[in-house]
Amino acid sequence: MIQTVVKRDGRIVGFNEQKIMAAIRKAMMTTDKGEDERLLSQITDHIAQRGQTQMTVEDIQDLVEMELMKSSRKDVAQKYIAYRHQRSIARKAKTREIFLDIVNVKNNDITRENANMNADTPAGMMMKFASEATKPFVDDYLLSPEVRDAVNHNYLHIHDKDYYPTKSLTCVQHPLDHILNCGFIAGHGASRPAKRIETAAVLACISMECAQNEMHGGQAIPAFDFYLAPFVRLSYIEELKNLEDLNGEDYSSLYEEPLMDYLKLPLDGLTGVDRVRQHAINKTVARVHQSMEAFIHNMNTIHSRGGNQVVFSSINYGTDTSAEGRCIMREILLSTYEGVGNGETAIFPIQIWKKKRGVNYLPEDRNFDLYQLACKVTARRFFPNFLNLDASYNQDAEWRADDPLRYEHEVATMGCRTRVFENRFGPKTSIGRGNISFTTINIVKLAIECMKTEDKEQRIAQFFARLDSMLEIAAKQLDERFQFQKTAYAKQFPLLMKSLWIGADKLGPNETIESVINQGTLGIGFIGLAECLVALIGKHHGESEEAQELGLKIVGYMRQRINDFCERYHHNYSVLATPAEGLAGRFTKRDRRDFGKIPGVTDRDYYTNSNHVPVYYKCSARHKAEVEAPYHKLTGGGHIFYIEIDGDATHNPQVIMSVVDMMDRLDMGYGSVNHNRNRCMDCGYENATADLKVCPKCGSTHIDKLQRITGYLVGTTDRWNSGKLAELNDRVTHIDDGEQKLF
């Protein structure tokens, strides 16, 4: 006797014979003879009594076919079989439509979900086929009913859901010193430890490329300057030895001689040891510069993930005050300023300048000159972004200026914004750690569902009740994914779980990653705070102090509940200001379909990114900063602040310094500046001319604007989805009208 039924999505439900009767009756009603109640009851009873205790939907339907074929009503059997076939086709129709769009290289939000991936290439098409085929599997077999329902009803978005079955983690900050000093095994070959700057730069690339194939997020180097600095000195010594061979002299006394800096200077007038020293310095600087050029070139051309994507890479630097560290920083900045190829701006790596008082921020600081250079480079090339180590929540009591390993106590970030620092299960550091996975809540929909409540206090109370419920589901979902991820074996991630993730070096290849995985973070993100506030009280936080107060209360409540989840589930949960790309429009389209166009809420093609002031809201840079600053302290999983300026920033690096000054005063964590940069897609020529139509170099009219999409650059807006394109078109500048200043 049938008692339970296994549905197509894997759920087990109680048997309901009325569903069998309804399906047979529907088939009977489409025949000339019509309904036969006696036969209907007879077949239903026979199947219910003689079936197995638990059966699948397909097995029950097979029995219905057999019973109808054995009966006198072959006409009903034919109709039932035809209807069943049509339903099967209908279930597959959506997948077929998506696959045909990929095959036909359609430009839509499916194929342009991630602007850093080219879905038009064979490898890109295979990635999209796999991605779209995997997501339904995750829904049907890996999500609990409560979570699946929240996803299906547009309350929740599971990021990188297509990678869910692989058990992979999101991102990691590479402990590059381990790679450079010990080497590593990747694929069928082993890399030896580095001995010179050229090798070190190449190994840095290979480390990030290999890890990218093992993870579904980005790769970062937390202390690029510190890690590569020793190889500047080794290369310098190598140059001295070359001169020893040439001159037949012994210069070993210069090997470890302290140097104030590595600056290329003319040899005119120099003699003896002074000439030898400067010659070796000049040769070393040239090698470092070429190595940094090669590093940038490789990070923009080496492909991962089956040849579909360049590595989503970031590097953090700025606080190494040694002569060698300064040389690394100076040459990576100068190489970035020069550009790649035909002089175009490099998309990767995303570069992040770690700003620190007493190190590189004030005129009397050792690295202030490099900070000035960083601002000059940003004014032309968008990077580096700026990470404020002086923010109250970015400091570590163990940091000391005289500690050669002080970078271990400095926060580092991914270019898009992901931040990992605090740790309940190990050292407070960014190194060897990353995000495990993250999920975003559609707080706009929660607010829309409360709009009918006329009393404001009741409306807001209802919203918080809904938010609390969804936070519970998000935390539960992340824990369920964690429990699945931790069952992976170390051998599934040969680089990550051998040389990169903190504590993984103690794992055997056939051991699970359970003992080390909790060093990472689980992020609960949010999108559309501005639209959420408009739905609740009629204004967003950029235009109303009341809305700002409520916005901080909402995100503050999320932070409070995150702390509760950390205690309950024993994980490093964090609040993330979601870097929404494909999600920016996906949530909105569904909500508009369900609720219609609501002014200020669903009337655009996107929801505003996380806690940002809407891109279309005209205000000064100071006002935008003052509104967004308090949210940085609440979003420990990652955040970013942007300023939009107009025109050519190349001649005005002071604007960049003004932004960093604001970040310092307002206790902001991470930020950058967007500005105008045209790019000829035929020859690569770039300039900042407003509304450039024709390339002055080659005459091409194929001109695009180089723009930042969430935290990274994209070489062409052709790869942007409709939601992000709509947002781009709405962006306004934050310099006061008629003034070339920020305040």
Secondary structure, 3 states (H helix, E strand, C coil): CCCEEECCCCCEEECCHHHHHHHHHHHHCCCCCCCCHHHHHHHHHHHHHHCCCEEEHHHHHHHHHHHHHHCCCHHHHHHHHHHHHHHHHHHHHHHHHHHHHHHCCCCCCCCCCCCCCCCCCHHHHHHHHHHHHHHHHHHHHCCCHHHHHHHHCCCEEECCHHHHHHCCCCCEECCHHHHHHHCEEECCEEECCCCCHHHHHHHHHHHHHHHHCCCCCCEEECCHHHHHHHHHHHHHHHHHHHHHHHHCCCCHHHCCCCCCCCCCCCCCCCCHHHHHHHHHHHHHHHHHHHHHHHHHHHHCCCEECCCCEECCEEEEECCCCCHHHHHHHHHHHHHHHHCECCCECCCCCEEEEEECCCCCCCCCCCCHHHHHHHHHHHHHHCCCEEEECCCHHHCCCCCCCCCCCHHHHCCCECCCCEECCCCCCCCCCCCCCCEEEEEEEEHHHHHHCCCCCCCHHHHHHHHHHHHHHHHHHHHHHHHHHHHHHCCCEHHHCCCHHHHHCCCHHHCCCCCECHHHHCCCEEEEEEECHHHHHHHHHCCCCCCCHHHHHHHHHHHHHHHHHHHHHHHHHCCCEEEEECCCCCHHHHHHHHHHHHHCCCCCCCCCCCCCCCCCCCCCCCCCHHHHHHHHHHHHHHCCCECCEEEECCCCCCCCHHHHHHHHHHHHHCCCCEEEEECCCEEECCCCCEECCCCCCCCCCCCCCCEEECEECCCCEECCHHHCCHHHHHHHHHCCCCCCCCCCCCC
